[in-house]
Amino acid sequence: MAERNELTPKEIRSFFFFKTGSIWKRKSTEESCWSHWAGAHVAASKRLFAASTTCSIYIRQHHRILIYHLQQAHLPTQQTKTPLPKQTIPRQDTAQMASQLVESHRAGAEVHKGNDICKKKTVELLEELGLPKGLFPMDDIEEVGHNCETGFVWIVQKKKKEHTFRKINQTVSYDTEVTAFVEKGKIKEVTGVKIEALSLVEVSVDESSADKVTVKTDTGLSDTHDASAFALWE
């Protein structure tokens, strides 16, 4: 049988389909392997992410537990405790407290009523103490009382009054009820008198220099002025 060098059309078609089929199979196998490899790595990445998330949650939980125990042990930490709200203690009204003081010292006190006599007795008391006579330039005074044993003094007027001492350019307000404890050269624990927005608590004169008056407010600060600034009718 003579040898053929040429392929028939049927043989060419068979060869073509065989080769392309092998290529397709090989390509499918490679894609399948790649998909399997990629899928394995994706799954591993997911497992790693889940493990890291779990570890982070575990660390945060233990950090909270550690902070709690440190706070219980009163050890210094970076976190600060929230301070407890301050308890507010109700305070009595100043006028009410002054009235209670007056009533508690009324027994045994020398009491005068009426504007004229009260002004006169106030000036006489200041003169006796060695203090300027114009410290209390109040009007429409209804009552003045002085308990010599306790040193307590009170002055009651119909309405509040403001007075400006021109030499020192300060305005002083006098409430309807003014109280204080007095002794030679000093008036202390004053209530009902304000210099601008500050409460007057003490007025004193140094025996070595009676021409100087020291005025102290509730801030603890004090000023010294010439006694003439508080002279009568100033």
C-alpha positions in Angstrom: 0.0 0.0 0.0 1.4 3.3 -1.1 2.3 5.8 1.6 0.3 9.0 1.7 1.9 12.4 2.4 -1.3 14.4 2.5 -4.2 14.4 5.1 -7.7 14.1 4.1 -10.2 16.8 5.1 -11.8 14.4 7.6 -8.4 13.8 9.2 -7.6 17.5 9.5 -10.9 18.1 11.2 -10.3 15.3 13.6 -6.8 16.5 14.4 -8.1 20.1 14.9 -10.8 19.1 17.3 -8.4 16.9 19.2 -5.9 19.7 19.7 -8.3 22.4 20.6 -10.1 20.0 23.0 -6.8 19.3 24.7 -6.0 23.0 25.0 -9.4 23.7 26.4 -9.0 20.8 28.9 -5.6 22.1 30.0 -6.9 25.6 30.3 -9.8 24.4 32.4 -7.5 22.4 34.6 -5.2 25.4 35.1 -8.2 27.7 35.9 -9.5 25.1 38.3 -6.1 24.9 40.1 -5.9 28.7 40.3 -9.4 29.0 41.7 -8.7 26.3 44.3 -5.4 28.0 45.3 -7.1 31.5 45.5 -10.0 30.1 47.4 -7.7 28.5 50.0 -5.8 31.8 50.5 -9.1 33.7 50.9 -10.3 31.3 53.5 -7.0 31.5 55.3 -7.2 35.3 55.3 -10.7 35.2 56.7 -9.6 32.9 59.5 -6.6 35.2 60.2 -8.8 38.3 60.4 -11.3 36.5 62.6 -8.5 35.5 64.9 -7.0 39.0 65.1 -10.5 40.5 65.8 -11.0 38.0 68.6 -7.6 38.8 70.0 -8.4 42.5 69.9 -11.6 42.0 71.8 -9.9 39.8 74.4 -7.2 42.5 74.9 -9.8 45.3 75.4 -11.8 43.2 77.9 -8.7 42.5 79.9 -7.7 46.2 79.8 -11.1 47.2 81.3 -10.7 44.6 84.0 -7.2 45.8 84.8 -8.4 49.5 85.0 -11.2 48.5 87.3 -8.9 46.7 89.7 -6.4 49.6 89.7 -9.2 52.0 90.6 -10.4 49.7 93.4 -6.8 49.7 94.7 -6.6 53.5 94.4 -3.5 53.3 92.2 -2.8 56.1 89.7 -4.0 55.4 86.2 -4.4 57.5 83.0 -8.2 57.5 83.5 -9.6 60.0 86.0 -12.6 59.2 88.1 -15.6 61.5 87.8 -15.8 63.7 90.9 -18.8 63.3 93.0 -21.2 66.3 92.9 -20.8 68.7 95.7 -23.5 68.6 98.3 -25.3 71.9 98.6 -26.2 72.9 102.2 -29.1 75.2 102.4 -28.2 78.6 103.9 -30.5 80.8 105.7 -31.4 84.3 104.4 -29.1 87.0 105.8 -32.0 89.1 106.9 -33.6 86.1 108.7 -30.3 85.4 110.4 -30.0 89.0 111.5 -33.5 89.0 112.9 -32.7 85.8 114.9 -29.6 87.4 116.3 -31.5 90.5 117.4 -34.1 88.4 119.2 -31.4 86.3 120.9 -29.6 89.4 122.2 -32.7 91.5 123.0 -33.0 90.4 126.6 -31.0 92.8 128.8 -30.3 95.2 125.9 -30.8 98.9 125.9 -33.4 99.6 123.1 -34.5 102.9 121.7 -37.3 103.6 119.1 -37.8 106.6 116.9 -35.6 108.2 114.3 -34.3 111.2 116.2 -33.3 109.4 119.4 -31.9 106.4 117.4 -29.6 108.7 115.4 -28.4 110.4 118.6 -27.7 107.1 120.3 -25.9 105.7 117.3 -23.6 108.7 117.2 -23.0 108.5 120.9 -22.1 104.8 120.7 -19.6 105.4 117.9 -18.0 108.2 119.8 -17.7 106.0 122.9 -16.0 103.3 120.8 -13.5 105.8 119.4 -14.8 105.4 115.8 -15.8 108.0 113.3 -19.3 109.3 114.0 -20.5 109.1 110.4 -20.0 105.4 109.8 -23.8 104.7 109.8 -25.5 107.6 108.0 -28.9 105.9 108.0 -32.4 107.6 107.8 -35.8 106.7 109.1 -34.4 104.6 111.8 -37.1 102.7 113.7 -35.0 100.9 116.4 -31.5 100.8 117.9 -30.4 98.3 120.4 -27.2 97.6 122.3 -26.5 94.7 124.6 -23.6 95.9 126.7 -22.9 92.5 128.1 -22.5 90.7 124.8 -21.4 93.7 122.8 -24.2 93.1 120.2 -25.7 96.2 118.4 -28.5 96.4 115.9 -30.0 99.2 113.8 -33.4 98.9 112.0 -34.5 101.4 109.4 -37.6 101.5 107.2 -35.9 100.9 103.8 -32.5 100.3 102.4 -30.2 103.3 101.9 -27.1 104.0 99.8 -24.6 106.6 100.8 -21.5 107.8 98.9 -18.5 108.8 101.0 -17.1 111.5 98.7 -13.5 111.7 100.0 -12.9 108.0 99.1 -15.5 107.9 96.3 -17.1 104.7 97.6 -20.8 103.9 97.7 -22.0 101.9 100.7 -25.4 100.3 101.0 -27.2 99.7 104.3 -29.9 97.1 104.6 -33.1 97.5 106.6 -31.4 95.6 109.4 -27.7 96.1 110.3 -26.1 94.1 113.1 -22.6 93.9 114.6 -20.5 93.2 117.7 -18.6 96.2 119.1 -15.7 96.7 121.3 -13.3 99.6 122.0 -11.9 100.7 118.6 -13.6 98.0 116.6 -16.9 96.9 115.0 -16.8 93.3 113.8 -19.0 90.5 112.4 -21.0 93.2 110.6 -24.1 92.1 108.6 -26.3 94.2 106.3 -23.6 96.6 105.0 -22.0 96.4 101.5 -19.3 98.3 99.8 -20.1 98.1 96.1 -20.7 94.3 95.7 -18.6 93.2 98.8 -19.9 92.7 102.3 -18.4 94.8 105.0 -17.4 92.6 108.0 -15.1 94.8 110.1 -14.2 98.4 110.8 -11.3 99.2 113.2 -9.1 102.0 114.4 -5.6 101.6 115.6 -5.1 103.2 119.0 -1.6 104.4 118.0 -3.1 106.2 115.0 -6.7 107.1 115.6 -6.9 109.2 112.4 -6.7 106.0 110.3 -9.7 103.6 109.7 -9.2 100.1 108.4 -12.1 98.6 106.5 -12.2 94.8 105.9 -14.6 92.9 103.5 -15.7 89.3 103.3 -12.9 88.6 100.8 -10.3 89.1 103.5 -8.9 92.2 101.9 -8.7 95.5 103.7 -8.2 99.2 103.0 -7.1 102.0 105.2 -8.6 105.4 104.9 -8.4 108.7 106.7 -10.9 108.9 109.6 -12.1 112.2 108.2 -13.7 110.4 105.3 -16.3 109.0 107.6 -16.9 112.1 109.6 -20.5 113.1 110.4 -22.4 114.6 107.5 -19.7 113.5 105.0 
